[in-house]
Amino acid sequence: MSLEAFASSRSLSLGVELELQIVNTRDYDLTPGASDLLRVLAGKEVPGDIKPEITDSMVEISTDVCTGHDEALTQLVGLRDALVDAARQLNIGICGGGTHPFQHWPERRISDSPRFHQLSELYAYLSKQFTIFGQHVHIGCPGADDALWLLHALSRYVPHFIALSASSPFVQGEDTGFHSARLNSVFAFPLSGRAPFVLSWSAFETYFDSMTRTGVVDSMKDFYWDIRPKPEYGTIEIRVMDTPLTVAKAAAMAAYIQALAAWLLDTRPFAPREEDYLVYTFNRFQACRFGFDGVYVDPESMAHRTIGDDILLTLTRIAPWAERLGADAACRELLRDVAGRGNDAAWSRAYRNEDALLPELVRQHCLTWARSTHADPSPV
């Protein structure tokens, strides 16, 4: 199979995808409610799309193509409200968070679709362990070569995206010590990690053709890279974020990425290099493990600072672009997280440490998801 041509798209347009948890309202464990939810929603007009995911205790919502933060937030709120209303009719709950805090993967069921069954046959138990929940953001690119340049330029900021969105401190009933434990499940897949370092679409086509000849891949969907090109949409897709606890936080994450992409494309402040990836895995781990307190190694200067400090420095640099795009208020919300409010993982861990049982934590996640119009997960 040959690689699709890179489609035309509006530069810096964005789209947001969120994978969400479906839980029962008895003990707040995951429950196989995706098909019932989609049945209740059938025929209803919603912005974007709602569709099943690999196991039937999860569902994915996605916006249409948006121009910026306000449009993305409006669509996410509409999708959320429709989903919450349908869930109430079925007496089930919907929430964000990168992992369910205490579900057991052997109890999951693969959703009934040819692709999901094919993945289950290939990846065996890993498919059920892939009941994890992430946010993906698509950024429109002016051309194929620009897309690859932006992909590698944004790779320096992957630790930012992880630390800001982290919401998965608990797995199988245990505190993992991580801010984002979700990504440890992604690492197990053979085609995860970083994209190959090529900066021209012709070189990427050569790479793709070589991979298809091996019989390992059929399409871009087979790559689970942290950032990957999506030629059919004319975008790159950033895939490292946990699903936040609120739609407002999800929209703020998309706004930050859009403003950062605008600054990078306008100023070209550095030339991406293969050598940038020498510290990539280290920086990524630090963000997953320690959040804003993780160590960030600058790929050019090799200077060390905290990930939080690097986010603050970057927010200052891109402020004019954020303002131009209408993303300045959203970026200020993220600044408050770094400056002391903490990410969703820190909030969840603090709530759990107040002697709350994990089912009660999930109940709070459901309440927060249903009602919050703020990036802060605290009760409003």
C-alpha positions in Angstrom: 0.0 0.0 0.0 1.4 3.4 -1.0 1.3 6.4 1.3 -1.6 8.8 0.8 -0.7 12.2 -0.7 -0.5 15.0 1.9 -3.9 16.7 1.8 -4.4 20.5 1.7 -5.4 21.9 5.1 -5.7 25.4 6.6 -2.4 26.2 8.4 -2.8 26.0 12.2 -6.4 24.6 12.1 -6.9 22.2 14.9 -8.9 19.2 15.9 -9.2 17.5 19.3 -9.9 13.8 20.1 -10.5 12.6 23.7 -10.8 9.0 24.8 -13.2 8.7 27.8 -14.0 6.2 30.5 -17.4 4.6 30.9 -18.1 3.5 34.5 -21.0 2.1 36.4 -22.6 4.2 39.2 -22.4 1.4 41.8 -18.7 1.0 42.5 -17.4 3.2 39.6 -15.5 0.4 37.9 -15.3 0.4 34.1 -18.4 -1.0 32.5 -19.1 -2.2 28.9 -21.4 0.6 27.9 -20.1 1.9 24.6 -22.7 0.2 22.3 -25.6 1.3 24.5 -24.3 4.9 24.6 -23.9 5.0 20.8 -27.4 3.5 20.5 -29.0 6.3 22.6 -27.0 8.9 20.7 -27.9 7.6 17.3 -29.6 10.2 15.2 -28.9 13.1 17.5 -27.1 16.1 16.1 -23.8 16.7 17.9 -20.7 18.7 16.9 -17.9 16.4 15.7 -18.1 12.7 16.2 -18.6 10.0 18.9 -17.3 6.5 18.2 -16.2 3.3 19.9 -12.7 2.5 20.9 -10.7 -0.7 21.2 -12.5 -2.0 24.3 -16.2 -1.5 25.1 -15.6 0.4 28.3 -14.3 3.5 26.5 -15.6 5.9 23.8 -13.9 8.6 21.7 -15.2 12.1 21.0 -13.7 14.3 18.4 -14.3 17.8 17.2 -14.7 19.0 13.6 -11.9 21.1 12.2 -11.6 24.2 14.4 -10.0 27.6 13.9 -8.9 28.1 17.5 -9.6 27.6 21.2 -13.1 29.1 21.5 -14.5 26.9 18.7 -12.8 23.8 20.0 -14.1 24.4 23.6 -17.6 25.1 22.3 -17.6 21.8 20.4 -16.1 19.8 23.3 -18.8 21.2 25.6 -21.5 20.2 23.2 -20.1 16.7 22.8 -19.7 16.4 26.6 -23.2 17.5 27.3 -24.7 15.1 24.8 -22.6 12.2 26.1 -23.4 13.0 29.8 -27.2 13.2 29.0 -27.1 9.8 27.3 -25.1 8.3 30.2 -27.7 9.5 32.7 -30.4 7.7 30.7 -28.4 4.5 31.1 -27.4 5.1 34.7 -23.7 5.1 33.9 -20.9 7.7 34.3 -18.4 9.3 32.0 -15.1 10.8 33.1 -11.6 11.8 32.0 -8.3 10.7 33.3 -5.5 8.8 31.6 -6.1 5.5 33.4 -8.9 4.1 35.4 -7.5 3.9 39.0 -8.5 0.3 39.8 -9.9 -1.6 36.8 -8.4 -5.0 35.9 -7.5 -5.5 32.3 -8.6 -9.2 32.0 -12.2 -8.1 32.5 -12.2 -5.9 29.4 -13.9 -6.9 26.2 -12.7 -6.0 22.7 -15.2 -3.9 20.8 -16.9 -5.6 17.9 -15.1 -4.3 14.8 -12.8 -6.0 12.3 -9.9 -3.6 13.0 -10.1 -4.0 16.8 -10.3 -7.8 16.5 -7.3 -7.7 14.2 -5.4 -5.7 16.7 -6.4 -8.1 19.5 -5.1 -11.1 17.5 -1.8 -9.3 16.8 -1.2 -7.8 20.3 -2.9 -10.3 22.5 -3.2 -9.1 26.1 -1.7 -5.8 25.3 -4.9 -4.9 23.5 -7.0 -5.1 26.7 -4.2 -3.3 28.6 -4.7 -0.6 26.0 -7.8 0.5 27.9 -6.1 3.8 28.6 -7.3 7.2 27.8 -5.5 9.9 25.8 -6.0 13.3 24.2 -4.9 13.7 20.6 -4.5 17.1 18.9 -4.3 17.7 15.2 -2.6 20.8 13.8 -3.1 21.8 10.2 0.1 22.3 8.2 0.7 24.4 5.1 2.5 21.6 3.3 4.0 18.1 3.7 7.6 19.3 4.3 6.3 21.9 6.8 4.5 19.1 8.6 7.6 17.1 9.1 9.6 20.1 10.2 6.9 21.0 12.7 6.7 17.4 13.9 10.4 17.3 14.8 10.4 20.9 16.2 7.4 20.1 18.5 9.2 17.0 19.7 11.3 19.2 22.0 8.1 20.1 23.8 6.7 16.6 24.3 7.7 16.8 28.1 5.5 19.9 28.4 2.5 18.2 26.9 2.9 15.2 29.1 3.4 17.1 32.4 0.5 19.6 31.7 -2.0 16.9 30.8 -0.9 14.2 33.2 -3.9 12.5 34.9 -2.9 8.9 35.5 -1.2 8.4 38.8 -3.1 5.2 39.7 -3.1 1.7 38.0 -4.7 -1.5 39.2 -5.5 0.1 42.6 -2.0 1.3 43.3 -0.3 4.7 43.3 2.4 4.2 40.7 4.5 7.2 41.8 4.1 8.6 38.2 2.2 11.6 37.0 1.4 9.8 33.7 1.5 6.1 34.1 -0.6 5.8 31.0 2.3 6.2 28.6 4.0 3.1 30.1 1.3 1.0 28.4 2.0 2.7 25.1 5.7 2.0 25.3 5.0 -1.7 25.0 3.9 -1.5 21.4 6.7 -2.1 18.9 5.9 0.9 16.7 5.6 3.4 19.5 8.1 6.2 20.4 9.4 8.8 18.0 9.1 9.2 14.3 12.1 8.7 12.1 14.1 11.9 11.5 13.4 12.9 7.9 12.5 16.4 6.8 11.2 15.9 3.3 8.0 14.2 2.3 9.8 12.3 -0.5 12.2 10.8 2.1 9.2 9.9 4.3 7.5 8.2 1.4 10.7 6.2 0.9 10.7 5.2 4.6 7.0 4.3 4.5 7.4 2.2 1.3 10.3 0.3 3.0 8.2 -0.4 6.1 5.2 -1.7 4.0 7.5 -4.0 2.1 8.5 -5.6 5.4 4.8 -6.5 5.9 4.9 -4.9 9.3 2.6 -1.9 8.5 -0.3 -1.3 6.2 -1.1 2.3 6.9 -0.2 5.3 9.1 -2.6 3.9 11.8 -0.1 1.2 12.5 2.4 3.7 13.9 1.9 4.7 17.5 4.4 7.4 17.5 4.2 10.3 20.0 3.7 12.7 17.0 2.8 11.4 13.6 1.8 12.9 10.3 -1.8 12.3 9.1 -1.6 12.9 5.4 -5.3 12.3 4.7 -6.1 15.3 6.9 -3.1 17.5 6.1 -2.1 17.5 9.8 0.3 16.3 12.3 -1.2 14.5 15.3 0.2 15.0 18.8 -0.6 11.8 20.9 1.3 12.0 24.2 -1.4 13.6 26.4 -3.5 12.0 29.0 -7.2 12.8 28.8 -7.7 15.7 31.2 -10.4 15.7 33.8 -12.3 18.7 32.2 -13.1 19.7 28.6 -11.7 23.2 29.5 -8.3 21.7 30.2 -8.4 19.7 27.0 -9.2 22.9 25.0 -6.4 24.7 26.8 -3.9 22.0 25.8 -5.0 22.3 22.2 -4.7 26.1 22.4 -1.1 25.9 23.8 0.0 23.5 21.1 -1.6 25.7 18.4 0.2 28.8 19.7 3.5 27.0 20.1 3.1 25.7 16.5 2.4 29.2 15.2 5.5 30.6 16.9 7.7 27.8 15.6 6.5 28.1 12.0 6.7 31.9 12.0 10.2 32.3 13.6 11.9 29.0 12.9 14.0 29.6 16.1 16.1 26.5 15.6 16.8 23.7 13.1 15.6 20.3 14.2 18.4 17.8 14.3 18.7 14.0 14.8 20.9 14.9 17.8 17.9 16.5 19.5 16.7 12.9 20.2 19.7 12.1 22.4 17.9 13.4 25.4 14.3 12.8 24.1 13.6 9.6 26.0 15.1 10.9 29.2 13.1 14.1 29.1 9.9 12.1 28.3 10.5 9.8 31.3 11.1 12.7 33.6 7.8 14.3 32.6 5.9 11.0 33.1 7.5 10.3 36.4 7.8 13.7 38.1 5.5 16.1 36.1 6.6 19.8 36.4 9.4 18.8 38.8 11.1 16.6 36.3 14.4 17.5 34.8 14.5 18.9 31.3 17.7 18.8 29.3 17.8 21.4 26.6 18.8 19.5 23.4 21.0 22.3 22.1 22.7 23.8 25.2 22.4 20.7 27.3 21.4 23.0 30.2 19.3 21.5 32.9 16.1 23.0 34.4 12.8 21.8 35.6 10.1 21.0 33.1 7.9 23.5 34.8 10.5 26.3 34.4 10.8 25.4 30.7 7.1 25.6 30.2 7.0 29.1 31.9 9.9 30.2 29.7 8.0 29.0 26.6 4.7 30.5 27.6 6.5 33.9 27.8 8.1 33.5 24.4 4.9 32.5 22.6 2.6 35.0 24.4 2.1 37.3 21.3 1.1 34.3 19.1 -1.2 33.0 21.8 -2.9 36.5 22.0 -3.2 36.6 18.2 -4.9 33.2 18.1 -7.2 34.0 21.1 -5.4 31.4 23.2 -3.9 33.8 25.8 -6.6 33.1 28.5 -6.3 29.4 28.0 -2.5 29.6 28.3 -2.8 31.6 31.5 -4.9 28.7 32.9 -2.0 26.4 32.2 0.4 28.8 33.7 -1.6 28.6 37.0 -1.1 24.9 37.0 2.7 25.2 36.6 2.9 28.1 39.1 1.4 26.1 42.0 -2.1 24.7 41.3 -0.7 21.5 39.9 -1.8 19.1 37.1 -4.8 16.7 37.3 -2.5 13.9 38.5 -1.5 16.0 41.5 -5.1 16.9 42.3 -6.2 13.3 42.1 -3.3 12.1 44.3 -4.1 14.8 46.9 -7.8 13.9 46.9 -6.9 10.2 47.4 -4.5 11.1 50.2 -7.4 12.6 52.1 -8.4 9.0 52.9 -10.8 8.9 49.9 -11.4 5.5 48.5 -10.6 5.1 44.8 -14.3 4.5 43.8 -15.0 7.9 45.4 -12.2 9.5 43.4 -13.7 8.2 40.2 -17.1 9.5 41.3 -15.5 12.9 41.7 -14.0 12.6 38.3 -17.4 12.0 36.8 -18.9 14.9 38.6 -16.1 17.2 37.5 -16.4 16.0 33.9 -20.1 16.7 33.8 -20.2 20.1 35.3 -16.8 21.9 35.1 -16.3 24.8 32.8 -12.8 25.5 34.2 -9.4 23.9 33.6 -9.1 23.4 37.3 -10.6 20.1 38.4 -11.5 21.3 41.8 -15.2 21.5 42.6 -16.9 24.6 41.2 
